[in-house]
Amino acid sequence: MTTATATAPSPSPAQTAASPAEKRARRKALLHWIAVHSLGIAAALFFVLPFVFVFLTSLMSDEQALTRDLTPNSWHWDNYVRVFETAGFLTWWRNSLLYAGLGTLLVVVSSIPVAYALAKFRFRGRHLSLLLVIAMMMLPPQVVIIPMYLFWAKQMDLSGTLWPLIVPMAFGDAFAVFLLRQFLLTIPNEYVEAARIDGCGELGTLVRVVLPMAKPGIAAVALFQFFYCWNDYFGPQIYASENAAAWTLSYGLESFKGAHHTDWNLTMAATVLVMAPVILVFFFAQKAFVEGVTLTGVKG
Protein backbone atom coordinates (compact mmCIF):
# COMPACT_ATOMS: atom_id res chain seq x y z
CA MET A 1 0.00 0.00 0.00
CA THR A 2 1.58 3.23 -1.06
CA THR A 3 1.00 6.62 0.51
CA ALA A 4 0.91 9.62 -1.75
CA THR A 5 2.65 12.71 -0.40
CA ALA A 6 1.47 16.02 -1.64
CA THR A 7 4.06 18.71 -2.13
CA ALA A 8 3.18 22.38 -1.97
CA PRO A 9 3.46 24.08 -5.29
CA SER A 10 6.38 26.51 -5.54
CA PRO A 11 5.36 30.17 -5.80
CA SER A 12 5.43 31.59 -9.23
CA PRO A 13 7.83 34.44 -10.13
CA ALA A 14 4.84 36.78 -10.30
CA GLN A 15 4.02 35.99 -6.65
CA THR A 16 7.62 36.49 -5.36
CA ALA A 17 8.22 39.72 -7.22
CA ALA A 18 7.56 42.87 -5.17
CA SER A 19 4.73 45.04 -6.26
CA PRO A 20 5.47 48.51 -7.70
CA ALA A 21 4.14 50.14 -4.53
CA GLU A 22 6.54 48.12 -2.35
CA LYS A 23 9.45 49.00 -4.63
CA ARG A 24 8.62 52.69 -4.38
CA ALA A 25 8.34 52.44 -0.58
CA ARG A 26 11.74 50.72 -0.31
CA ARG A 27 13.36 53.27 -2.63
CA LYS A 28 11.84 56.12 -0.63
CA ALA A 29 13.07 54.60 2.65
CA LEU A 30 16.57 54.17 1.21
CA LEU A 31 16.71 57.75 -0.05
CA HIS A 32 15.42 59.01 3.32
CA TRP A 33 18.13 57.05 5.16
CA ILE A 34 20.84 58.44 2.88
CA ALA A 35 19.55 62.00 3.23
CA VAL A 36 19.31 61.88 7.04
CA HIS A 37 22.72 60.30 7.56
CA SER A 38 24.38 62.55 4.99
CA LEU A 39 23.16 65.62 6.85
CA GLY A 40 24.29 64.10 10.14
CA ILE A 41 27.75 63.30 8.81
CA ALA A 42 28.06 66.77 7.26
CA ALA A 43 27.04 68.42 10.54
CA ALA A 44 29.50 66.24 12.50
CA LEU A 45 32.34 67.14 10.12
CA PHE A 46 31.40 70.84 10.38
CA PHE A 47 31.97 70.74 14.15
CA VAL A 48 34.82 68.20 14.34
CA LEU A 49 37.14 69.38 11.54
CA PRO A 50 38.18 72.64 13.30
CA PHE A 51 39.28 70.61 16.35
CA VAL A 52 41.15 68.19 14.09
CA PHE A 53 42.90 71.11 12.37
CA VAL A 54 43.92 72.64 15.72
CA PHE A 55 45.22 69.29 17.01
CA LEU A 56 47.24 68.48 13.86
CA THR A 57 48.74 71.98 13.76
CA SER A 58 49.79 71.65 17.40
CA LEU A 59 51.99 68.68 16.44
CA MET A 60 53.83 70.41 13.59
CA SER A 61 57.30 71.92 13.67
CA ASP A 62 57.81 75.66 13.91
CA GLU A 63 58.53 75.95 10.19
CA GLN A 64 55.74 73.68 8.94
CA ALA A 65 53.11 75.44 11.07
CA LEU A 66 53.55 78.51 8.85
CA THR A 67 52.85 76.55 5.66
CA ARG A 68 49.59 75.34 4.12
CA ASP A 69 50.18 71.73 5.13
CA LEU A 70 47.25 70.05 6.83
CA THR A 71 49.10 67.11 8.38
CA PRO A 72 52.45 67.17 10.19
CA ASN A 73 55.47 65.66 8.46
CA SER A 74 56.84 64.67 11.86
CA TRP A 75 54.93 64.49 15.12
CA HIS A 76 56.26 66.95 17.71
CA TRP A 77 54.63 65.93 20.97
CA ASP A 78 57.22 68.03 22.77
CA ASN A 79 55.21 71.12 21.80
CA TYR A 80 52.93 70.40 24.76
CA VAL A 81 55.93 70.17 27.06
CA ARG A 82 57.15 73.54 25.77
CA VAL A 83 53.75 75.06 26.52
CA PHE A 84 53.81 73.78 30.10
CA GLU A 85 57.32 75.14 30.51
CA THR A 86 56.10 78.63 29.59
CA ALA A 87 56.31 80.94 32.58
CA GLY A 88 52.93 81.30 34.25
CA PHE A 89 51.05 78.56 32.37
CA LEU A 90 50.81 76.22 35.35
CA THR A 91 49.69 79.15 37.49
CA TRP A 92 46.93 79.96 35.00
CA TRP A 93 45.89 76.31 35.06
CA ARG A 94 45.72 76.30 38.86
CA ASN A 95 43.72 79.53 38.90
CA SER A 96 41.25 78.14 36.36
CA LEU A 97 40.75 75.01 38.45
CA LEU A 98 40.23 77.11 41.57
CA TYR A 99 37.78 79.47 39.86
CA ALA A 100 35.80 76.74 38.07
CA GLY A 101 35.83 74.18 40.89
CA LEU A 102 35.07 76.49 43.81
CA GLY A 103 32.63 78.56 41.78
CA THR A 104 30.68 75.49 40.69
CA LEU A 105 30.52 74.16 44.25
CA LEU A 106 29.28 77.46 45.67
CA VAL A 107 26.63 77.93 42.98
CA VAL A 108 25.24 74.42 43.39
CA VAL A 109 25.17 74.56 47.20
CA SER A 110 23.58 78.02 47.35
CA SER A 111 21.06 77.50 44.53
CA ILE A 112 19.56 74.19 45.66
CA PRO A 113 17.69 75.52 48.76
CA VAL A 114 16.26 78.45 46.78
CA ALA A 115 15.12 76.19 43.95
CA TYR A 116 13.61 73.75 46.46
CA ALA A 117 11.63 76.53 48.13
CA LEU A 118 10.32 77.85 44.81
CA ALA A 119 9.35 74.36 43.65
CA LYS A 120 7.85 72.76 46.78
CA PHE A 121 6.80 75.54 49.16
CA ARG A 122 3.52 77.42 48.93
CA PHE A 123 3.92 80.97 50.18
CA ARG A 124 2.68 84.42 49.29
CA GLY A 125 4.88 86.04 46.64
CA ARG A 126 6.21 82.76 45.25
CA HIS A 127 5.36 83.66 41.65
CA LEU A 128 6.76 87.16 42.10
CA SER A 129 10.00 85.66 43.39
CA LEU A 130 10.19 83.43 40.32
CA LEU A 131 9.63 86.45 38.06
CA LEU A 132 12.50 88.24 39.81
CA VAL A 133 14.76 85.24 39.20
CA ILE A 134 13.83 85.24 35.52
CA ALA A 135 14.43 89.00 35.37
CA MET A 136 17.92 88.50 36.80
CA MET A 137 18.61 86.00 34.00
CA MET A 138 17.80 88.70 31.46
CA LEU A 139 20.12 91.26 33.05
CA PRO A 140 23.51 91.35 31.24
CA PRO A 141 26.53 91.36 33.57
CA GLN A 142 27.92 94.41 31.74
CA VAL A 143 25.05 96.49 33.16
CA VAL A 144 26.17 96.12 36.77
CA ILE A 145 29.91 95.75 36.22
CA ILE A 146 30.76 99.36 37.19
CA PRO A 147 29.10 99.39 40.65
CA MET A 148 30.33 95.83 41.26
CA TYR A 149 33.88 96.81 40.38
CA LEU A 150 33.75 99.89 42.59
CA PHE A 151 32.52 97.76 45.48
CA TRP A 152 35.04 94.93 45.17
CA ALA A 153 38.04 97.00 44.04
CA LYS A 154 37.58 100.19 46.05
CA GLN A 155 35.60 99.16 49.11
CA MET A 156 36.83 95.58 49.60
CA ASP A 157 40.29 96.11 48.03
CA LEU A 158 40.17 92.77 46.17
CA SER A 159 41.26 93.93 42.73
CA GLY A 160 43.97 91.79 41.17
CA THR A 161 42.39 88.58 42.52
CA LEU A 162 39.65 86.16 41.49
CA TRP A 163 37.69 86.54 44.73
CA PRO A 164 35.35 89.22 43.32
CA LEU A 165 34.24 86.52 40.86
CA ILE A 166 34.08 83.62 43.32
CA VAL A 167 32.47 85.18 46.41
CA PRO A 168 29.21 86.31 44.69
CA MET A 169 28.60 82.73 43.62
CA ALA A 170 27.98 81.83 47.26
CA PHE A 171 24.70 83.76 46.97
CA GLY A 172 23.28 81.68 44.13
CA ASP A 173 22.84 82.13 40.43
CA ALA A 174 19.58 82.99 38.66
CA PHE A 175 20.04 80.51 35.84
CA ALA A 176 21.01 77.70 38.23
CA VAL A 177 18.01 78.43 40.47
CA PHE A 178 15.62 78.43 37.51
CA LEU A 179 17.03 75.22 36.03
CA LEU A 180 16.97 73.38 39.36
CA ARG A 181 13.47 74.62 40.12
CA GLN A 182 12.23 73.26 36.79
CA PHE A 183 13.79 69.88 37.54
CA LEU A 184 12.46 69.71 41.10
CA LEU A 185 8.96 70.22 39.75
CA THR A 186 9.25 66.81 38.07
CA ILE A 187 9.69 65.12 41.48
CA PRO A 188 6.23 64.05 42.76
CA ASN A 189 5.05 65.93 45.82
CA GLU A 190 3.95 62.64 47.36
CA TYR A 191 7.57 61.83 48.24
CA VAL A 192 7.99 65.14 50.03
CA GLU A 193 4.67 64.81 51.87
CA ALA A 194 5.51 61.26 52.96
CA ALA A 195 8.83 62.42 54.40
CA ARG A 196 7.12 65.22 56.30
CA ILE A 197 4.49 62.84 57.71
CA ASP A 198 7.28 60.55 58.91
CA GLY A 199 8.64 63.45 60.93
CA CYS A 200 11.46 64.51 58.65
CA GLY A 201 12.20 68.24 58.68
CA GLU A 202 12.52 70.36 55.58
CA LEU A 203 16.31 70.15 55.58
CA GLY A 204 16.20 66.39 56.09
CA THR A 205 13.62 66.03 53.33
CA LEU A 206 15.82 68.02 50.98
CA VAL A 207 18.99 66.08 51.79
CA ARG A 208 17.58 62.55 52.14
CA VAL A 209 14.69 62.52 49.67
CA VAL A 210 14.96 65.29 47.09
CA LEU A 211 18.70 65.47 46.38
CA PRO A 212 19.13 61.76 45.52
CA MET A 213 16.31 62.09 42.99
CA ALA A 214 17.66 65.37 41.61
CA LYS A 215 21.14 64.16 40.64
CA PRO A 216 20.65 64.65 36.86
CA GLY A 217 19.47 68.23 37.35
CA ILE A 218 22.32 69.00 39.74
CA ALA A 219 24.81 67.50 37.29
CA ALA A 220 23.45 69.67 34.48
CA VAL A 221 23.71 72.83 36.58
CA ALA A 222 27.22 71.91 37.74
CA LEU A 223 28.39 71.34 34.17
CA PHE A 224 26.87 74.58 32.93
CA GLN A 225 28.57 76.51 35.72
CA PHE A 226 31.91 74.73 35.28
CA PHE A 227 31.93 75.50 31.55
CA TYR A 228 31.02 79.12 32.23
CA CYS A 229 33.80 79.64 34.79
CA TRP A 230 36.41 77.77 32.76
CA ASN A 231 35.70 79.80 29.61
CA ASP A 232 35.09 83.13 31.34
CA TYR A 233 37.21 85.87 29.80
CA PHE A 234 35.28 88.99 30.73
CA GLY A 235 35.47 88.57 34.52
CA PRO A 236 39.23 87.89 34.83
CA GLN A 237 39.92 90.73 32.40
CA ILE A 238 38.06 93.19 34.66
CA TYR A 239 39.32 92.09 38.06
CA ALA A 240 42.61 90.23 37.54
CA SER A 241 44.23 91.83 34.49
CA GLU A 242 46.66 93.88 36.60
CA ASN A 243 48.06 90.77 38.35
CA ALA A 244 49.50 88.05 36.11
CA ALA A 245 49.58 85.64 39.05
CA ALA A 246 45.75 85.70 39.14
CA TRP A 247 45.14 85.12 35.43
CA THR A 248 43.09 82.17 34.26
CA LEU A 249 43.74 80.07 31.17
CA SER A 250 41.12 81.88 29.11
CA TYR A 251 42.77 85.24 29.77
CA GLY A 252 46.35 83.98 29.83
CA LEU A 253 45.90 82.34 26.44
CA GLU A 254 45.58 85.79 24.86
CA SER A 255 48.92 86.79 26.39
CA PHE A 256 50.46 83.50 25.28
CA LYS A 257 49.23 84.10 21.73
CA GLY A 258 50.77 87.58 21.71
CA ALA A 259 54.12 86.23 22.90
CA HIS A 260 54.11 83.40 20.33
CA HIS A 261 52.31 85.09 17.44
CA THR A 262 54.59 83.35 14.90
CA ASP A 263 54.66 79.96 16.66
CA TRP A 264 51.25 78.70 15.59
CA ASN A 265 52.09 75.17 16.67
CA LEU A 266 52.62 76.30 20.27
CA THR A 267 49.51 78.48 20.17
CA MET A 268 47.43 75.54 18.95
CA ALA A 269 48.97 73.26 21.57
CA ALA A 270 48.01 75.74 24.30
CA THR A 271 44.51 75.92 22.83
CA VAL A 272 44.19 72.13 22.97
CA LEU A 273 45.28 72.13 26.62
CA VAL A 274 42.68 74.77 27.44
CA MET A 275 39.89 72.85 25.66
CA ALA A 276 40.84 69.37 26.88
CA PRO A 277 39.35 69.54 30.42
CA VAL A 278 35.99 70.81 29.12
CA ILE A 279 35.81 68.10 26.47
CA LEU A 280 36.77 65.35 28.94
CA VAL A 281 34.28 66.52 31.58
CA PHE A 282 31.45 66.63 29.06
CA PHE A 283 32.44 63.26 27.56
CA PHE A 284 32.25 61.45 30.91
CA ALA A 285 29.17 63.33 32.18
CA GLN A 286 27.17 63.71 28.99
CA LYS A 287 24.53 61.15 30.02
CA ALA A 288 23.64 62.98 33.23
CA PHE A 289 23.92 66.32 31.44
CA VAL A 290 21.51 65.40 28.63
CA GLU A 291 19.09 63.76 31.05
CA GLY A 292 19.09 66.77 33.34
CA VAL A 293 18.56 69.27 30.52
CA THR A 294 15.77 67.13 29.03
CA LEU A 295 13.84 66.68 32.26
CA THR A 296 14.01 70.33 33.29
CA GLY A 297 11.50 71.19 30.56
CA VAL A 298 8.79 68.69 31.51
CA LYS A 299 6.79 71.02 33.75
CA GLY A 300 6.69 74.79 34.01
SULDARA-V461682 format. One record per residue. N is the residue number from 0. RES is the residue in one small letter. PSI is psi in whole degrees, 0 to 359 (none if undefined). NEAR is the number of other ideal C-beta (glycine too) atoms within 10 Angstrom. D_CENTER is the distance of its C-alpha to the mean C-alpha in Angstrom with 1 decimal. Layout:
BEGIN
N:RES:PSI:NEAR:D_CENTER ; N:RES:PSI:NEAR:D_CENTER
END
This chain:
BEGIN
0:m:123:2:82.8 ; 1:t:147:4:79.9 ; 2:t:125:4:76.6 ; 3:a:129:4:75.0 ; 4:t:127:5:71.2 ; 5:a:131:5:69.5 ; 6:t:139:5:66.5 ; 7:a:135:5:63.9 ; 8:p:139:6:64.2 ; 9:s:142:8:61.4 ; 10:p:144:9:59.3 ; 11:s:157:8:60.4 ; 12:p:329:7:58.2 ; 13:a:328:6:58.0 ; 14:q:325:7:56.5 ; 15:t:333:8:53.8 ; 16:a:137:11:52.8 ; 17:a:147:10:49.8 ; 18:s:160:8:50.6 ; 19:p:325:8:49.5 ; 20:a:320:8:47.1 ; 21:e:322:10:45.3 ; 22:k:317:11:45.2 ; 23:r:322:11:43.6 ; 24:a:319:12:41.0 ; 25:r:318:11:40.1 ; 26:r:320:10:40.0 ; 27:k:319:10:37.8 ; 28:a:320:10:35.4 ; 29:l:315:10:35.3 ; 30:l:323:10:34.7 ; 31:h:318:10:31.8 ; 32:w:316:10:30.2 ; 33:i:318:10:30.6 ; 34:a:315:10:29.3 ; 35:v:313:10:26.1 ; 36:h:330:10:25.3 ; 37:s:317:10:26.4 ; 38:l:321:10:23.9 ; 39:g:316:10:21.1 ; 40:i:319:10:22.2 ; 41:a:318:9:22.6 ; 42:a:319:10:19.1 ; 43:a:316:10:17.7 ; 44:l:324:11:20.1 ; 45:f:323:9:19.1 ; 46:f:330:8:15.5 ; 47:v:322:10:16.6 ; 48:l:320:10:19.8 ; 49:p:322:10:18.6 ; 50:f:321:13:16.8 ; 51:v:318:12:20.0 ; 52:f:316:12:22.1 ; 53:v:317:16:20.4 ; 54:f:315:14:20.8 ; 55:l:322:16:24.4 ; 56:t:327:22:25.4 ; 57:s:343:24:24.3 ; 58:l:8:21:26.8 ; 59:m:166:24:29.7 ; 60:s:170:15:32.6 ; 61:d:320:14:33.2 ; 62:e:317:9:35.7 ; 63:q:332:18:33.9 ; 64:a:339:21:30.7 ; 65:l:359:13:32.8 ; 66:t:183:10:34.1 ; 67:r:10:5:32.9 ; 68:d:143:12:32.3 ; 69:l:338:10:29.2 ; 70:t:144:11:29.6 ; 71:p:141:17:30.9 ; 72:n:325:11:34.5 ; 73:s:145:8:33.9 ; 74:w:115:12:30.8 ; 75:h:82:20:30.4 ; 76:w:343:9:28.0 ; 77:d:350:11:29.6 ; 78:n:324:24:27.6 ; 79:y:326:16:24.8 ; 80:v:320:10:27.5 ; 81:r:324:16:28.8 ; 82:v:315:23:25.5 ; 83:f:333:12:25.3 ; 84:e:352:10:28.9 ; 85:t:136:16:28.3 ; 86:a:125:8:29.3 ; 87:g:347:14:26.5 ; 88:f:317:19:23.6 ; 89:l:327:11:23.4 ; 90:t:318:16:23.7 ; 91:w:321:25:20.8 ; 92:w:315:17:18.7 ; 93:r:318:13:20.1 ; 94:n:321:22:19.4 ; 95:s:319:24:15.7 ; 96:l:320:15:15.5 ; 97:l:313:15:17.7 ; 98:y:311:26:15.9 ; 99:a:316:24:12.3 ; 100:g:309:14:13.9 ; 101:l:322:18:16.6 ; 102:g:318:25:14.7 ; 103:t:316:22:12.2 ; 104:l:315:16:15.3 ; 105:l:319:19:17.3 ; 106:v:316:26:15.1 ; 107:v:313:20:14.8 ; 108:v:321:12:18.5 ; 109:s:337:17:19.7 ; 110:s:333:25:17.9 ; 111:i:311:24:18.9 ; 112:p:322:15:22.7 ; 113:v:316:20:22.4 ; 114:a:323:26:20.4 ; 115:y:319:23:22.9 ; 116:a:318:17:25.8 ; 117:l:332:21:24.7 ; 118:a:325:23:24.2 ; 119:k:347:18:27.2 ; 120:f:150:10:29.8 ; 121:r:107:5:32.4 ; 122:f:159:8:33.6 ; 123:r:131:7:35.1 ; 124:g:11:9:32.6 ; 125:r:316:13:29.6 ; 126:h:325:9:28.8 ; 127:l:321:9:29.5 ; 128:s:320:15:27.1 ; 129:l:320:15:24.4 ; 130:l:323:11:25.4 ; 131:l:321:12:25.2 ; 132:v:315:20:21.6 ; 133:i:322:13:20.8 ; 134:a:323:10:23.0 ; 135:m:329:14:21.1 ; 136:m:329:14:17.8 ; 137:m:350:7:20.0 ; 138:l:115:10:21.4 ; 139:p:145:7:20.1 ; 140:p:336:11:19.9 ; 141:q:338:9:22.5 ; 142:v:323:9:25.0 ; 143:v:9:11:25.4 ; 144:i:326:14:24.8 ; 145:i:307:10:28.6 ; 146:p:325:9:29.7 ; 147:m:319:16:26.7 ; 148:y:319:14:27.7 ; 149:l:323:11:31.3 ; 150:f:309:13:30.7 ; 151:w:323:20:28.6 ; 152:a:319:17:30.5 ; 153:k:315:10:34.0 ; 154:q:315:8:34.4 ; 155:m:348:13:32.2 ; 156:d:49:9:32.7 ; 157:l:18:17:29.2 ; 158:s:150:18:28.7 ; 159:g:9:16:27.7 ; 160:t:173:19:25.3 ; 161:l:358:24:21.7 ; 162:w:328:17:23.1 ; 163:p:341:20:23.2 ; 164:l:330:23:19.4 ; 165:i:316:20:19.1 ; 166:v:315:16:22.0 ; 167:p:339:16:21.1 ; 168:m:343:22:17.9 ; 169:a:352:13:20.5 ; 170:f:17:11:21.6 ; 171:g:170:22:18.6 ; 172:d:135:25:16.2 ; 173:a:316:17:17.1 ; 174:f:319:18:13.8 ; 175:a:319:28:13.1 ; 176:v:315:28:16.7 ; 177:f:315:21:16.7 ; 178:l:317:23:13.8 ; 179:l:321:28:15.5 ; 180:r:317:23:18.8 ; 181:q:322:21:18.1 ; 182:f:319:28:17.1 ; 183:l:336:24:20.2 ; 184:l:336:18:22.4 ; 185:t:348:16:21.9 ; 186:i:123:19:23.6 ; 187:p:140:10:27.3 ; 188:n:341:10:29.5 ; 189:e:325:8:32.0 ; 190:y:317:13:30.1 ; 191:v:317:21:30.1 ; 192:e:321:12:33.7 ; 193:a:320:13:34.8 ; 194:a:322:18:33.4 ; 195:r:320:14:35.2 ; 196:i:324:8:38.4 ; 197:d:1:10:38.3 ; 198:g:11:7:38.4 ; 199:c:132:16:34.9 ; 200:g:176:11:33.9 ; 201:e:319:16:30.9 ; 202:l:318:10:29.1 ; 203:g:322:13:30.1 ; 204:t:319:20:29.0 ; 205:l:315:20:25.6 ; 206:v:319:13:25.2 ; 207:r:333:12:27.1 ; 208:v:308:18:26.5 ; 209:v:312:20:23.5 ; 210:l:317:15:20.9 ; 211:p:330:8:21.5 ; 212:m:347:14:21.0 ; 213:a:18:23:17.8 ; 214:k:317:13:15.8 ; 215:p:318:20:13.3 ; 216:g:319:27:12.8 ; 217:i:320:20:12.6 ; 218:a:319:20:10.0 ; 219:a:315:24:7.7 ; 220:v:317:29:8.9 ; 221:a:318:20:8.6 ; 222:l:317:20:5.0 ; 223:f:314:19:4.8 ; 224:q:321:22:7.9 ; 225:f:315:23:7.4 ; 226:f:319:17:5.3 ; 227:y:312:17:8.1 ; 228:c:320:26:10.8 ; 229:w:323:22:10.3 ; 230:n:0:15:10.5 ; 231:d:125:20:13.0 ; 232:y:325:13:16.3 ; 233:f:313:13:18.3 ; 234:g:305:21:18.7 ; 235:p:329:24:19.9 ; 236:q:323:14:22.1 ; 237:i:313:19:23.8 ; 238:y:331:23:24.4 ; 239:a:6:24:24.4 ; 240:s:331:14:25.8 ; 241:e:352:9:29.3 ; 242:n:106:13:28.5 ; 243:a:335:15:27.2 ; 244:a:347:12:26.9 ; 245:a:7:22:24.1 ; 246:w:149:23:22.0 ; 247:t:174:29:18.4 ; 248:l:321:27:17.2 ; 249:s:323:20:15.9 ; 250:y:322:22:19.4 ; 251:g:334:24:21.4 ; 252:l:326:19:20.3 ; 253:e:319:12:22.3 ; 254:s:320:15:25.3 ; 255:f:318:23:25.0 ; 256:k:321:15:25.0 ; 257:g:325:9:28.1 ; 258:a:337:12:29.9 ; 259:h:48:18:29.3 ; 260:h:342:9:29.5 ; 261:t:347:9:31.7 ; 262:d:78:19:30.0 ; 263:w:333:18:27.3 ; 264:n:319:24:26.8 ; 265:l:323:22:26.0 ; 266:t:318:23:23.7 ; 267:m:324:21:21.7 ; 268:a:318:28:21.8 ; 269:a:323:26:20.4 ; 270:t:318:20:17.6 ; 271:v:318:19:16.8 ; 272:l:330:17:16.9 ; 273:v:322:21:14.4 ; 274:m:334:16:11.8 ; 275:a:313:10:12.7 ; 276:p:320:17:11.1 ; 277:v:316:15:7.5 ; 278:i:318:11:8.6 ; 279:l:317:10:10.5 ; 280:v:314:17:8.2 ; 281:f:325:13:6.1 ; 282:f:318:8:9.7 ; 283:f:341:10:11.3 ; 284:a:16:16:9.2 ; 285:q:329:12:8.4 ; 286:k:310:10:11.6 ; 287:a:325:17:11.1 ; 288:f:311:20:7.7 ; 289:v:319:13:9.7 ; 290:e:318:16:12.7 ; 291:g:318:25:11.6 ; 292:v:323:19:10.5 ; 293:t:316:12:13.7 ; 294:l:341:18:16.0 ; 295:t:348:22:15.3 ; 296:g:12:11:17.2 ; 297:v:317:10:20.2 ; 298:k:149:12:22.3 ; 299:g:none:7:22.6
END
